[in-house]
Amino acid sequence: MTTYPAIDRQRFLKRLDDFAAIGATPAGGVNRQALSEEDRQARRELCRLAQARGFRVFQDPMANLFIRREGRNSAPPLVIGSHLDSQPTGGRFDGALGTLAAFEVLETLEDRGIETVLPLEVVAWTNEEGSRFAPGTMGSQAFALGTVPEEWEDVRDRNGARLMDELKATLASLPQAESRPPGFPISGYLELHIEQGPSLEREKLPVGIVHGIQGTRWLEVAVSGQAAHAGTTALSYRRDPMIATAAALDRLFRTVMPSDERARLTVGRIEAKPGSVNAIPESVEFTIDLRHPDAATLDELEAMIGRICKKTADEARCDVKVRRFFDMPPVAFPESLLGGLEKAAERLDFPWKRMLSGAFHDALFVSRVAPAAMIFVPCRDGLSHNEREHVEPEHSAAGAQMLLASTLEVMELLAGQKPSPGQL
């Protein structure tokens, strides 16, 4: 088709405002953490809106919420959406933009009486953020696995609340939703999200087409030495793990990212024990967040980190252990779907670029069971996970329009046939 139905811009922007009021913070952000009462309120409101339009509503054992609009045939649906939960001091667009834009796509199709060849479902994934219950992306992980992992049974938040108790309460808060098993066949998945970086804004581009998500590994480095008096122990007698740590981090920061612009290395946590101001520490522990789009390069970087940490520990007469405790392989989205997104952008006359996601999203896990792709829109100064997170209204609307156009193009590709008049 040469034109796409237009979203209701005013309705969509108002809905963003309405949902931002659920869990609103005084500083203009949102505190709507997973499985909280605020999260349940948002889910209830989305369910109310869906049922008012005659859409069917489902939830699975992980409280993933699905809103279904039937298609011409009973093939597995195309799923579009994101999440509704936020960081404790999060922004109003992270996740919610993609979920509400997906619902706007459903409403626009319903308004125009357009019959799609495949069923179309909106999803609000559970606990993408992981700020209250770790790990994040629980909903999409459980969907891809087809089960809720047993190791989540004992997960608690900082106040001692059990994940499973809060999950049960969340499911009970939507008795009108039909139950579904965890995981079911889908034809594909599209997700709209804010970039959470500055490049689209700086390049004045309304959309980015995400071709993949870089891999992530988390390492824990434990350097052990010998506690001693800070004032009486000369350098030649010291076995100071802080010296080894500082030397290792200096070499890593001067090596990893300066040598490869696609690499990311971050030390987000560091702790010296026993933590006395006038004592050489017995041990120093720190974490490394390592990211790269190429799995083989991740292997090489991890091995290099191990070598550097061992060398600096040996020089300080200390011991070191490096343990990997999280491994998220990189993913490349299929060219067929990317081609559909590019076609949609061109027909909308939206300037765009291909880009890699530095953060992992629900699309990463869904891509393990179905073709998936993502769309980014710019956010002011690249800020996210921040109460000052902001997306200009024209970019929010462009993202929703791009999602609608992409949905129609991708559905045509997945269905493997051209639409007939009145059918898309």
C-alpha positions in Angstrom: 0.0 0.0 0.0 1.1 3.6 -0.6 -0.4 5.1 2.5 -1.0 3.9 6.0 -3.9 4.8 8.3 -3.0 7.6 10.6 -2.9 7.2 14.4 -5.0 9.4 16.6 -2.2 11.7 17.7 -4.2 13.6 20.3 -5.6 10.4 21.9 -2.2 8.8 22.0 -0.4 11.7 23.6 -3.2 12.1 26.2 -2.9 8.4 27.0 0.8 8.8 27.7 -0.1 11.6 30.1 -2.8 9.5 31.8 -0.5 6.6 32.4 2.3 8.9 33.6 0.0 9.9 36.4 0.0 6.4 37.7 2.9 6.3 40.1 3.9 9.9 39.3 6.7 11.4 41.3 7.0 15.1 42.5 9.9 15.6 40.1 7.9 14.6 37.1 9.0 11.0 36.7 7.3 7.7 37.5 7.8 5.2 40.3 5.8 2.1 39.0 8.0 -0.8 40.0 7.1 -4.3 38.9 4.3 -6.1 40.7 3.6 -3.0 42.9 0.2 -1.6 43.4 1.0 1.2 40.9 1.9 -1.5 38.4 -1.3 -3.3 39.0 -3.2 0.0 38.6 -1.6 0.5 35.2 -2.4 -3.0 34.1 -6.1 -2.6 35.2 -6.4 0.6 33.3 -5.0 -1.0 30.1 -7.3 -4.0 30.5 -10.3 -1.6 31.0 -9.4 0.3 27.8 -9.0 -3.0 25.9 -12.3 -4.5 27.0 -14.1 -1.3 26.2 -13.0 -1.8 22.6 -14.1 -5.4 22.6 -10.6 -6.9 22.6 -9.8 -10.1 24.4 -7.4 -9.9 27.4 -5.1 -12.7 28.6 -2.4 -13.1 31.2 0.0 -15.9 31.7 1.5 -17.2 35.0 4.3 -14.5 34.9 1.5 -11.9 34.7 2.5 -11.0 31.1 -0.6 -9.1 29.8 -1.8 -9.8 26.3 -4.6 -7.9 24.3 -5.8 -9.7 21.2 -7.4 -8.4 18.1 -8.5 -11.2 15.8 -7.2 -11.6 12.2 -8.6 -13.2 9.1 -7.0 -16.5 9.9 -6.0 -18.4 13.0 -2.2 -18.4 12.5 0.0 -17.5 15.4 -0.3 -13.7 16.1 2.1 -10.9 15.5 2.9 -9.5 18.9 3.8 -5.8 19.5 4.5 -4.1 22.8 6.9 -3.4 25.6 6.5 -3.0 29.4 4.8 -0.7 31.9 7.0 -1.1 35.0 9.6 1.6 35.8 12.7 2.3 37.9 12.1 3.8 41.4 12.9 7.3 40.0 12.2 6.5 36.3 10.8 8.4 33.4 7.4 8.4 31.9 8.4 7.0 28.5 10.7 4.0 29.1 8.5 1.0 28.3 5.2 2.8 28.5 5.7 4.5 25.2 6.1 1.2 23.4 3.1 -0.5 25.2 0.7 2.4 24.6 1.8 2.9 21.0 1.1 -0.7 20.4 -2.4 -0.3 21.9 -2.9 2.8 19.7 -2.1 0.6 16.7 -4.9 -1.8 17.7 -7.3 1.1 18.2 -6.4 2.7 14.9 -7.0 -0.5 13.0 -10.3 -1.0 14.9 -11.3 2.6 14.1 -10.8 2.1 10.4 -12.4 -1.4 10.3 -9.2 -2.9 8.8 -9.0 -6.7 8.9 -5.5 -8.0 9.2 -4.5 -11.3 7.8 -2.9 -12.4 11.1 -4.2 -11.9 14.6 -2.5 -9.0 16.3 -1.6 -8.9 20.1 -0.3 -6.2 22.3 1.9 -7.3 25.2 2.9 -5.6 28.4 5.8 -7.7 29.7 6.3 -8.2 33.4 9.3 -6.8 35.3 11.5 -5.6 32.4 13.4 -3.2 34.7 14.5 -5.6 37.5 14.7 -2.7 39.9 12.5 -4.4 42.5 13.0 -8.1 41.7 16.1 -9.3 40.0 16.8 -10.3 37.3 15.0 -7.9 34.9 13.1 -9.0 31.8 11.5 -11.8 33.8 8.3 -11.8 31.7 10.0 -12.2 28.3 12.4 -14.7 29.7 9.6 -16.9 31.1 7.8 -16.5 27.8 10.8 -17.7 25.8 11.5 -20.6 28.2 7.8 -21.6 28.3 8.0 -21.8 32.1 8.7 -19.7 35.2 12.2 -20.7 36.4 12.3 -22.5 39.7 15.2 -20.3 40.9 12.8 -17.4 41.0 10.8 -19.0 43.8 12.9 -17.5 46.5 13.5 -14.0 45.0 12.6 -11.2 47.3 12.8 -7.4 47.1 14.8 -5.2 49.5 11.9 -5.1 52.0 11.6 -8.9 52.0 8.5 -9.2 49.8 8.4 -12.4 47.9 8.2 -12.3 44.1 5.7 -15.2 44.0 3.4 -13.5 46.6 3.4 -10.3 44.6 2.9 -12.2 41.4 -0.1 -14.0 42.8 -1.6 -10.7 44.0 -1.0 -9.1 40.6 -2.7 -12.0 38.7 -5.6 -11.8 41.1 -6.0 -8.1 40.5 -7.2 -8.9 36.9 -9.9 -11.6 37.4 -11.5 -10.6 34.1 -8.4 -11.6 32.1 -8.4 -15.1 30.6 -5.5 -17.4 31.7 -2.9 -18.6 29.3 0.0 -21.0 29.6 3.6 -19.6 29.7 4.8 -19.3 26.1 2.8 -19.9 22.9 3.6 -19.8 19.2 3.8 -16.3 17.7 4.6 -15.2 14.1 6.9 -12.3 15.1 7.5 -9.5 17.5 8.0 -5.7 17.2 9.0 -3.3 20.0 9.1 0.4 20.1 11.4 2.0 22.7 13.1 5.2 23.5 16.8 5.1 22.5 18.2 5.8 26.0 21.1 7.4 24.3 21.9 10.7 22.5 22.6 9.7 18.8 19.1 10.1 17.3 18.6 13.5 18.9 22.0 14.7 17.8 21.5 13.6 14.3 18.0 15.0 14.2 16.5 11.6 13.2 12.9 10.7 14.2 13.5 6.9 14.3 16.2 4.3 14.4 15.9 0.8 13.1 17.6 -1.5 15.6 19.5 -4.3 13.8 20.7 -6.1 17.0 21.4 -6.0 20.7 25.0 -6.3 22.0 26.1 -9.1 24.3 26.6 -8.5 28.0 28.7 -10.2 30.6 29.0 -9.4 34.2 32.1 -10.3 36.0 33.0 -10.3 39.7 36.6 -9.8 40.6 37.8 -10.6 44.1 41.4 -9.5 45.0 42.7 -10.8 48.4 45.7 -9.6 50.2 46.6 -9.0 53.9 45.1 -6.5 56.3 47.6 -4.4 58.1 48.1 -1.1 59.9 48.0 1.9 57.6 50.6 3.9 59.5 53.2 1.3 60.4 53.4 -1.0 57.3 56.0 0.1 54.7 55.4 -0.5 51.0 57.8 -3.5 50.8 55.8 -5.3 53.5 52.4 -4.6 52.0 50.1 -7.1 50.3 47.6 -4.4 49.3 44.6 -5.6 47.2 43.7 -1.9 46.5 47.1 -1.4 44.7 46.3 -4.4 42.5 42.8 -3.3 41.9 43.8 0.3 41.0 46.5 -0.9 38.6 44.1 -3.4 36.9 41.4 -0.8 36.4 43.9 1.7 35.1 45.1 -0.7 32.4 41.6 -1.8 31.6 40.2 1.7 31.2 43.1 2.6 29.0 42.8 -0.5 26.9 39.4 -1.9 26.3 37.2 1.0 25.1 40.0 3.1 23.6 41.0 0.1 21.4 37.5 -0.7 20.2 34.7 1.8 19.8 32.1 -0.9 20.0 33.3 -2.2 23.4 31.8 -1.1 26.7 33.5 -1.6 30.1 31.9 -0.3 33.3 32.8 -0.8 36.9 29.6 -0.1 38.8 30.4 -1.5 42.2 33.6 -1.7 44.3 34.0 -2.6 48.0 37.1 -2.8 50.3 36.9 -5.0 53.4 37.0 -4.5 56.3 36.5 -0.9 55.2 38.4 0.9 57.9 39.9 4.2 57.1 43.2 3.4 58.8 43.7 -0.2 57.7 45.1 -1.8 54.6 42.1 -3.8 53.3 42.1 -7.6 53.5 40.2 -7.8 50.2 38.7 -5.7 47.4 35.8 -6.8 45.3 34.5 -5.1 42.2 32.2 -5.8 39.3 32.7 -5.4 35.6 29.9 -4.9 33.1 31.4 -5.9 29.7 29.5 -5.4 26.4 30.2 -6.0 22.7 28.1 -7.0 19.7 30.4 -9.8 18.7 30.5 -13.0 20.9 34.1 -13.9 19.9 35.3 -10.5 20.9 33.6 -10.8 24.2 35.5 -14.0 24.8 38.8 -12.3 24.0 38.0 -9.3 26.2 37.0 -11.5 29.1 40.3 -13.5 28.8 42.3 -10.3 28.6 40.6 -9.0 31.8 41.5 -12.2 33.5 45.2 -11.8 32.5 45.4 -8.2 33.5 43.9 -8.8 36.9 46.2 -11.8 37.5 49.3 -9.8 36.5 48.5 -6.8 38.7 47.6 -9.1 41.6 50.9 -11.0 41.3 52.8 -7.7 41.2 51.1 -6.7 44.5 51.7 -10.2 46.0 47.9 -10.8 46.1 45.5 -13.4 44.9 42.6 -12.9 42.5 39.5 -14.7 41.4 37.4 -13.7 38.4 33.9 -15.1 38.2 31.3 -14.6 35.5 27.9 -14.4 36.9 25.8 -13.2 34.0 26.1 -13.9 30.3 23.7 -12.4 27.7 24.8 -13.4 24.1 24.4 -10.8 21.4 21.5 -11.1 18.9 21.1 -9.9 15.3 17.6 -9.3 14.2 16.5 -10.9 10.8 17.0 -9.0 7.6 13.5 -9.8 6.5 12.0 -7.8 9.3 14.5 -5.0 9.1 13.6 -4.7 5.4 10.0 -4.3 6.4 10.8 -1.6 8.9 13.0 0.3 6.4 10.2 0.1 3.8 7.8 1.6 6.4 10.2 4.4 7.2 10.7 5.3 3.6 7.0 5.3 2.8 6.4 7.6 5.8 9.2 9.8 4.6 11.0 9.4 8.0 14.8 9.8 7.9 16.3 6.9 9.8 19.4 4.9 10.4 20.3 1.4 11.5 21.6 1.2 15.0 22.7 -1.3 17.7 21.0 -1.4 21.1 23.5 -1.0 23.9 20.9 -2.1 26.5 19.1 -5.4 26.4 15.3 -5.4 26.0 12.4 -7.9 26.0 12.9 -8.2 22.2 16.2 -10.0 22.9 14.5 -12.9 24.6 11.5 -13.1 22.3 14.0 -13.3 19.4 14.9 -16.7 20.6 11.5 -18.1 19.7 10.3 -15.8 16.9 11.6 -13.2 14.4 11.9 -9.9 16.2 12.9 -6.3 15.6 12.9 -2.9 17.4 12.3 0.7 16.6 14.0 3.6 18.6 12.8 7.2 19.0 15.0 10.0 20.4 14.9 11.1 24.0 16.2 14.5 25.2 20.0 14.4 26.0 19.8 10.6 25.9 18.5 10.6 29.4 16.7 7.5 30.7 16.1 5.8 34.1 15.8 9.4 35.2 12.8 11.5 36.2 13.9 14.1 33.6 13.5 11.6 30.8 11.7 13.3 27.9 10.4 12.5 24.4 9.1 15.3 22.3 5.4 14.9 21.4 6.2 14.8 17.7 8.7 12.0 18.3 6.3 10.0 20.4 3.7 10.3 17.7 6.2 9.5 14.9 7.2 6.4 16.9 3.6 5.2 17.1 3.0 5.9 13.4 6.2 4.0 12.6 5.1 1.1 14.7 1.7 1.0 12.9 3.3 1.1 9.5 6.0 -1.5 10.4 3.3 -3.8 11.8 1.4 -3.7 8.5 4.6 -4.3 6.5 5.9 -7.1 8.7 2.5 -8.8 8.9 2.5 -8.9 5.1 6.0 -10.4 5.1 5.1 -13.0 7.8 1.8 -13.9 6.1 3.6 -14.4 2.8 1.0 -12.8 0.7 -0.1 -9.5 -0.6 -3.1 -7.8 1.1 -6.3 -7.6 -0.8 -8.4 -4.4 -0.7 -9.7 -3.7 2.8 -7.3 -6.3 4.2 -3.8 -5.7 5.5 
